[in-house]
């Protein structure tokens, strides 16, 4: 956010307020960050999951296991889940293979205790087979232990002589996630591209960290992201935070309380395109809500800026696609509580910053010709937004571009009318 033309670093700075060949293309959405406590996989780094079948090779569990449930739920709506393992102080499972030779799980966690391997003579060499839960995951033919290649599950340390063996790894522990681990996750998140971050826990300190991080990114770093957390009450009052009021029950009876349902909400928010609303979006695979609310309670939650699940016709739907903003001003009118509207405004911010910084900053002259070039490309972008149904009533005159206070600055004023979906239908029925 800028309040005066006083920025030091070159870049694009955008304010979004309520008011009356290069191709400027609308960016793709669909990436969600989930900080999770896990029992296998890399620590202190993001693991990209773009298909649920990747969980076994990257995180040590099949996608249909309870350990991967939140990732599976997120993948129902997201194009990419960036998993960050926040518990980093666990122990690696290990085993002695031979004198001076040790096998060790690649990552800490109790899942390493399910690893085993066999060493068998193969002519004048050795065949080493690695198993996870009795599933063969790797086979190598080697002459010495130093030839063994880290296979993503097990590594060898030491220089002992190989001999026939059947070994089970033991001693792996998960470790706990501390507040400092979440802070490191957020520091890493500031350097990657994503739409939403969801916290699937209940620790108020971590929830505040998420809120503060989102606000910092949106207001000061020109990075329009959304945070999703669980909450019974709205203590946020901010368009960048979605607070989930209740959870769901899956068809197999698995209960996902509100903090776990965050995974789906965050993914649905990230995956929704700018012309889409999640109002009445069906939670695939859910048969009921965990806490049923009366009509009065649903209305109370909506008025309080909370995201609610309700049962409808044997399905579970997101009642109203809203964020926690409840205090309305001229700069943040009531429309700003609608996530669809915020997605449109965020897309304009993020796309313009990305495209202008990559293609215009330091590359064109700050004269009438250069400024007209900027306007032409921005007009093209806004026309594409209008064709998608994200905005309406746009005309080129809604854009004005002038030289800023400094000779190397440009001031752009853009008027935009985001569209909204039909969320309420009022009908009079007359009997004749």
C-alpha positions as CSV (number, residue, x, y, z in Angstrom):
1,X,0.0,0.0,0.0
2,X,1.2,3.5,-0.8
3,X,0.0,6.7,0.8
4,X,2.3,9.1,-1.0
5,X,4.7,8.9,-3.9
6,X,7.7,8.2,-1.7
7,X,8.8,4.7,-2.6
8,X,12.5,4.0,-2.7
9,X,12.7,0.7,-4.6
10,X,11.6,0.4,-8.3
11,X,8.4,-1.5,-8.6
12,X,4.6,-1.4,-9.0
13,X,2.6,-0.1,-6.0
14,X,-1.2,-0.6,-6.1
15,X,-4.0,0.8,-3.9
16,X,-7.4,-0.8,-4.1
17,X,-10.3,1.3,-2.9
18,X,-14.0,1.3,-3.3
19,X,-15.2,4.1,-5.5
20,X,-17.2,5.6,-8.0
21,X,3.4,-8.5,-28.4
22,X,2.9,-8.8,-24.8
23,X,-0.5,-10.0,-23.7
24,X,-1.9,-8.8,-20.4
25,X,-3.4,-12.1,-19.4
26,X,-5.4,-12.9,-16.3
27,X,-3.2,-15.1,-14.1
28,X,-4.0,-18.7,-13.1
29,X,-5.2,-19.5,-9.6
30,X,-5.3,-22.6,-7.5
31,X,-2.3,-22.8,-5.2
32,X,-2.8,-23.2,-1.4
33,X,-0.2,-23.5,1.4
34,X,-0.9,-25.9,4.2
35,X,1.5,-26.0,7.2
36,X,1.1,-29.5,8.6
37,X,2.4,-31.8,11.3
38,X,3.6,-34.9,9.4
39,X,5.4,-38.2,10.1
40,X,7.6,-38.2,7.0
41,X,8.9,-35.9,4.3
42,X,11.2,-32.9,4.0
43,X,11.3,-30.4,6.9
44,X,11.4,-26.6,6.5
45,X,10.6,-26.6,2.8
46,X,7.6,-26.7,0.6
47,X,6.6,-30.0,-1.1
48,X,4.4,-29.5,-4.1
49,X,1.5,-31.9,-4.5
50,X,-0.3,-31.5,-7.8
51,X,-1.8,-35.0,-7.8
52,X,-2.9,-37.1,-4.8
53,X,-0.9,-40.1,-6.0
54,X,2.3,-38.1,-5.3
55,X,1.8,-38.3,-1.5
56,X,3.4,-41.7,-1.2
57,X,6.7,-40.9,-2.9
58,X,7.0,-37.4,-1.4
59,X,5.4,-37.8,2.1
60,X,5.5,-41.6,2.7
61,X,1.7,-42.3,2.8
62,X,-0.9,-43.2,0.3
63,X,-3.4,-40.4,-0.3
64,X,-6.3,-42.4,1.1
65,X,-4.8,-42.8,4.6
66,X,-5.8,-40.7,7.6
67,X,-2.3,-39.1,7.6
68,X,-2.9,-37.6,4.2
69,X,-6.6,-36.7,4.7
70,X,-6.2,-32.9,4.8
71,X,-4.1,-33.0,1.6
72,X,-6.7,-35.2,-0.1
73,X,-9.5,-32.8,0.9
74,X,-7.5,-29.8,-0.3
75,X,-6.9,-31.5,-3.7
76,X,-10.6,-31.7,-4.3
77,X,-10.4,-28.0,-5.1
78,X,-6.8,-26.9,-5.5
79,X,-4.5,-27.2,-8.5
80,X,-1.5,-27.4,-6.2
81,X,-1.0,-27.9,-2.5
82,X,2.3,-26.6,-1.1
83,X,2.8,-28.7,2.0
84,X,5.2,-27.3,4.7
85,X,6.1,-29.8,7.4
86,X,6.3,-27.7,10.6
87,X,7.5,-30.4,13.0
88,X,11.2,-30.3,12.4
89,X,12.7,-31.7,15.7
90,X,11.9,-35.4,15.3
91,X,14.4,-38.3,15.1
92,X,15.3,-40.4,12.1
93,X,14.7,-44.1,12.2
94,X,17.9,-46.1,11.7
95,X,19.5,-49.6,11.9
96,X,22.9,-51.1,11.9
97,X,23.6,-53.0,8.7
98,X,27.1,-54.2,9.5
99,X,30.1,-53.1,11.4
100,X,30.7,-49.5,10.5
101,X,27.7,-49.3,8.3
102,X,24.4,-47.7,9.2
103,X,21.1,-47.3,7.4
104,X,19.0,-44.3,8.2
105,X,15.6,-42.9,7.1
106,X,16.0,-39.9,4.9
107,X,13.5,-37.9,7.0
108,X,12.6,-37.9,10.7
109,X,9.3,-39.3,11.8
110,X,7.6,-42.4,13.0
111,X,6.9,-43.4,9.4
112,X,10.6,-44.3,9.2
113,X,9.9,-47.2,11.6
114,X,7.9,-48.8,8.8
115,X,11.0,-48.9,6.5
116,X,13.0,-52.1,6.0
117,X,15.4,-53.5,3.5
118,X,17.1,-56.7,2.5
119,X,20.7,-57.3,1.2
120,X,21.2,-60.4,-0.9
121,X,24.2,-61.7,-2.8
122,X,23.8,-61.3,-6.6
123,X,26.8,-63.0,-8.3
124,X,29.8,-60.9,-7.2
125,X,27.6,-58.0,-6.2
126,X,24.6,-57.3,-3.8
127,X,20.9,-56.6,-4.4
128,X,19.5,-54.1,-2.0
129,X,15.7,-53.8,-1.8
130,X,14.0,-51.1,0.2
131,X,10.4,-51.6,1.5
132,X,7.9,-49.3,3.1
133,X,5.1,-51.2,4.8
134,X,6.2,-54.3,2.9
135,X,5.8,-52.4,-0.4
136,X,8.9,-52.5,-2.6
137,X,10.0,-49.0,-3.3
138,X,13.5,-49.3,-4.6
139,X,16.0,-51.9,-5.9
140,X,19.7,-51.3,-6.4
141,X,22.5,-53.6,-7.5
142,X,25.8,-52.5,-5.9
143,X,29.2,-53.7,-5.0
144,X,30.0,-51.6,-2.0
145,X,27.9,-49.5,0.4
146,X,29.3,-46.3,-1.0
147,X,27.6,-47.1,-4.3
148,X,24.2,-47.0,-2.7
149,X,22.2,-44.0,-3.9
150,X,19.8,-42.2,-1.6
151,X,16.4,-43.4,-2.8
152,X,14.2,-40.9,-1.0
153,X,13.5,-43.3,1.8
154,X,16.8,-44.7,3.1
155,X,20.4,-43.7,3.0
156,X,23.6,-45.5,4.0
157,X,26.2,-43.9,6.2
158,X,29.6,-45.3,7.1
159,X,32.0,-47.5,5.0
160,X,31.4,-51.0,6.4
161,X,31.4,-54.1,4.2
162,X,28.1,-55.2,2.8
163,X,26.8,-58.6,3.8
164,X,23.5,-60.5,3.5
165,X,20.9,-59.0,5.9
166,X,17.3,-58.3,6.6
167,X,16.9,-55.1,8.6
168,X,14.0,-53.1,10.1
169,X,14.6,-49.4,10.9
170,X,13.6,-48.2,14.4
171,X,13.7,-45.2,16.6
172,X,11.9,-42.6,14.4
173,X,9.9,-39.9,16.2
174,X,7.8,-37.1,14.9
175,X,8.7,-34.2,17.1
176,X,6.4,-31.3,17.9
177,X,5.6,-28.1,16.0
178,X,6.6,-24.9,17.8
179,X,5.5,-21.3,17.2
180,X,9.0,-20.7,15.7
181,X,8.4,-23.4,13.1
182,X,5.2,-21.6,11.9
183,X,7.2,-18.3,11.8
184,X,9.8,-20.0,9.5
185,X,7.0,-21.3,7.4
186,X,5.5,-17.8,6.9
187,X,9.0,-16.4,6.1
188,X,9.3,-19.1,3.4
189,X,5.8,-18.4,2.2
190,X,6.6,-14.7,1.6
191,X,9.0,-15.9,-1.2
192,X,6.6,-18.1,-3.2
193,X,3.5,-17.6,-5.3
194,X,0.2,-18.8,-3.9
195,X,-3.4,-17.6,-3.3
196,X,-4.3,-18.9,0.1
197,X,-2.8,-20.2,3.3
198,X,-4.8,-22.4,5.7
199,X,-4.0,-23.1,9.3
200,X,-5.7,-26.4,10.3
201,X,-5.1,-26.0,14.1
202,X,-6.7,-24.1,17.0
203,X,-3.7,-22.3,18.7
204,X,-4.7,-18.7,19.0
205,X,-1.0,-17.6,18.8
206,X,-0.6,-19.3,15.4
207,X,-3.9,-17.9,14.2
208,X,-2.7,-14.4,15.0
209,X,0.6,-15.1,13.2
210,X,-1.4,-16.1,10.1
211,X,-3.6,-12.9,10.3
212,X,-0.6,-10.6,10.8
213,X,1.3,-12.3,8.0
214,X,-1.6,-12.0,5.6
215,X,-2.1,-8.3,6.5
216,X,1.6,-7.5,6.1
217,X,1.6,-9.2,2.6
218,X,-1.6,-7.5,1.5
219,X,-0.9,-4.0,2.8
220,X,2.8,-3.6,2.5
221,X,4.2,-6.2,0.1
222,X,1.7,-5.8,-2.7
223,X,0.9,-9.5,-2.5
224,X,-2.8,-10.1,-2.3
225,X,-3.3,-13.4,-0.5
226,X,-6.0,-14.8,1.7
227,X,-5.7,-16.6,5.1
228,X,-8.2,-19.2,6.2
229,X,-8.5,-20.2,9.9
230,X,-11.1,-21.7,12.3
231,X,-13.0,-19.4,14.6
232,X,-16.2,-19.4,16.6
233,X,-16.2,-15.6,16.7
234,X,-14.9,-12.9,14.3
235,X,-11.9,-11.2,15.9
236,X,-10.4,-10.2,12.5
237,X,-12.8,-7.9,10.6
238,X,-10.5,-8.1,7.6
239,X,-11.2,-8.9,3.9
240,X,-8.0,-11.0,3.8
241,X,-9.1,-13.5,6.4
242,X,-11.8,-16.2,6.2
243,X,-13.0,-17.7,9.5
244,X,-14.7,-21.1,9.3
245,X,-17.6,-21.5,11.8
246,X,-18.3,-25.3,11.6
247,X,-17.0,-28.5,10.0
248,X,-18.3,-31.4,8.0
249,X,-18.8,-35.2,8.2
250,X,-17.6,-37.2,5.3
251,X,-19.7,-40.0,3.8
252,X,-17.5,-42.7,5.5
253,X,-18.2,-41.1,8.9
254,X,-15.0,-39.2,9.2
255,X,-15.5,-36.0,11.1
256,X,-13.7,-32.9,10.1
257,X,-14.1,-30.2,12.7
258,X,-13.9,-26.6,11.6
259,X,-10.1,-26.4,11.9
260,X,-9.8,-29.4,9.6
261,X,-12.4,-28.1,7.2
262,X,-10.1,-25.1,6.7
263,X,-8.1,-27.3,4.2
264,X,-11.1,-27.5,1.9
265,X,-12.1,-23.8,2.3
266,X,-8.6,-22.6,1.7
267,X,-8.3,-24.8,-1.4
268,X,-11.8,-23.8,-2.7
269,X,-10.8,-20.2,-2.3
270,X,-7.5,-20.6,-4.1
271,X,-9.1,-22.7,-6.8
272,X,-12.1,-20.5,-7.5
273,X,-11.5,-18.4,-10.6
274,X,-12.2,-14.7,-10.5
275,X,-15.6,-15.1,-12.2
276,X,-16.6,-17.8,-9.7
277,X,-18.3,-17.7,-6.3
278,X,-18.2,-20.4,-3.7
279,X,-21.7,-19.6,-2.4
280,X,-23.6,-22.9,-2.4
281,X,-20.5,-24.7,-3.6
282,X,-20.9,-28.4,-2.8
283,X,-18.4,-30.0,-0.5
284,X,-17.7,-33.2,-2.5
285,X,-17.8,-36.3,-0.3
286,X,-19.5,-34.7,2.7
287,X,-22.8,-36.0,3.9
288,X,-23.5,-33.7,6.9
289,X,-22.1,-30.9,9.0
290,X,-20.5,-31.6,12.4
291,X,-22.5,-28.8,14.1
292,X,-25.9,-28.0,12.8
293,X,-27.0,-24.4,13.2
294,X,-30.5,-23.1,13.3
295,X,-31.6,-20.5,10.8
296,X,-31.1,-17.8,13.4
297,X,-27.6,-19.1,14.1
298,X,-26.7,-19.2,10.4
299,X,-27.8,-15.6,10.0
300,X,-25.9,-14.6,13.1
301,X,-22.8,-16.2,11.8
302,X,-23.1,-14.6,8.4
303,X,-23.7,-11.2,9.9
304,X,-20.6,-11.8,12.0
305,X,-18.5,-12.5,8.9
306,X,-18.1,-16.2,9.4
307,X,-17.9,-19.0,6.8
308,X,-20.6,-21.6,7.4
309,X,-21.4,-25.0,6.1
310,X,-25.1,-26.1,5.9
311,X,-26.8,-29.3,4.8
312,X,-29.0,-28.9,1.7
313,X,-30.9,-31.7,-0.1
314,X,-28.6,-34.4,1.2
315,X,-25.4,-32.5,0.4
316,X,-23.2,-30.1,2.3
317,X,-22.7,-26.6,0.8
318,X,-20.8,-23.4,1.7
319,X,-23.6,-21.2,2.7
320,X,-22.1,-17.8,1.8
321,X,-18.7,-17.1,0.2
322,X,-17.7,-14.3,2.6
323,X,-14.7,-13.1,4.6
324,X,-14.5,-11.5,8.0
325,X,-14.9,-7.9,7.0
326,X,-17.8,-6.4,9.0
327,X,-16.8,-2.8,9.3
328,X,-17.6,-0.9,6.1
329,X,-16.2,2.4,4.9
330,X,-16.0,4.4,1.7
331,X,-12.7,2.7,1.0
332,X,-13.9,-0.7,2.0
333,X,-17.7,-0.9,1.2
334,X,-19.9,-3.8,2.0
335,X,-19.0,-5.5,-1.3
336,X,-15.6,-6.1,0.1
337,X,-16.9,-8.9,2.3
338,X,-17.7,-11.0,-0.8
339,X,-14.7,-13.2,-1.6
340,X,-15.6,-13.2,-5.3
341,X,-15.2,-9.4,-5.4
342,X,-11.9,-9.6,-3.5
343,X,-10.7,-12.2,-5.9
344,X,-11.3,-9.8,-8.8
345,X,-9.5,-6.9,-7.1
346,X,-6.7,-9.2,-5.9
347,X,-6.2,-10.5,-9.4
348,X,-5.9,-7.0,-10.8
349,X,-3.3,-6.1,-8.2
350,X,-1.2,-9.3,-8.5
351,X,-1.4,-9.5,-12.3
352,X,-0.6,-5.9,-12.9
353,X,2.3,-6.0,-10.5
354,X,3.7,-9.2,-12.0
355,X,3.3,-8.2,-15.6
356,X,4.4,-4.6,-15.3
357,X,7.5,-5.4,-13.2
358,X,8.5,-8.1,-15.7
359,X,7.9,-6.1,-18.9
360,X,7.8,-2.3,-18.3
361,X,9.8,-1.3,-15.2
362,X,13.2,0.1,-16.5
363,X,12.3,-0.8,-20.1
364,X,10.1,2.0,-21.4
365,X,10.4,5.8,-21.5
366,X,8.3,7.9,-19.1
367,X,6.9,10.1,-21.9
368,X,3.5,10.3,-23.6
369,X,4.3,7.4,-25.9
370,X,5.5,5.2,-23.1
371,X,2.5,6.0,-20.9
372,X,0.1,5.3,-23.8
373,X,1.8,1.9,-24.2
374,X,1.1,1.2,-20.6
375,X,-2.5,2.3,-21.0
376,X,-3.0,0.1,-24.1
377,X,-1.8,-3.0,-22.4
378,X,-3.8,-2.3,-19.2
379,X,-6.9,-1.7,-21.4
380,X,-6.3,-5.1,-23.1
381,X,-6.1,-6.7,-19.7
382,X,-9.3,-5.1,-18.4
383,X,-11.2,-6.1,-21.6
384,X,-10.2,-9.7,-20.9
385,X,-11.5,-9.4,-17.4
386,X,-14.7,-8.1,-18.7
387,X,-15.0,-10.9,-21.3
388,X,-14.6,-13.4,-18.4
389,X,-17.5,-11.8,-16.6
390,X,-15.3,-10.6,-13.7
391,X,-16.0,-6.9,-14.2
392,X,-18.6,-4.9,-16.1
393,X,-19.1,-1.5,-17.7
394,X,-15.4,-1.0,-18.4
395,X,-14.4,1.6,-21.0
396,X,-10.8,2.8,-21.8
397,X,-11.6,6.2,-20.2
398,X,-11.7,4.4,-16.9
399,X,-7.9,4.5,-17.1
400,X,-5.9,7.6,-16.6
401,X,-2.1,7.6,-16.7
402,X,0.1,10.6,-15.9
403,X,3.7,11.3,-14.8
404,X,4.1,11.0,-11.1
405,X,5.9,13.4,-8.7
406,X,9.3,12.0,-9.7
407,X,10.5,11.9,-13.3
408,X,10.7,8.1,-13.2
409,X,7.2,7.6,-11.7
410,X,3.9,7.0,-13.3
411,X,0.5,7.4,-11.6
412,X,-2.3,5.2,-12.9
413,X,-5.9,5.7,-11.8
414,X,-8.3,2.8,-12.7
415,X,-12.0,2.6,-12.2
416,X,-13.4,-0.9,-12.0
417,X,-16.8,-2.5,-11.2
418,X,-16.4,-6.1,-10.1
419,X,-19.5,-8.3,-10.9
420,X,-21.1,-10.4,-8.3
421,X,-23.2,-13.6,-8.5
422,X,-27.0,-13.8,-7.8
423,X,-27.0,-14.9,-4.2
424,X,-30.5,-13.8,-3.2
425,X,-33.7,-14.1,-5.2
426,X,-36.9,-12.4,-3.9
427,X,-40.1,-13.4,-5.5
428,X,-43.7,-12.4,-5.1
429,X,-46.3,-15.1,-5.8
430,X,-49.8,-14.0,-6.4
431,X,-52.8,-16.4,-6.3
432,X,-55.3,-15.6,-9.0
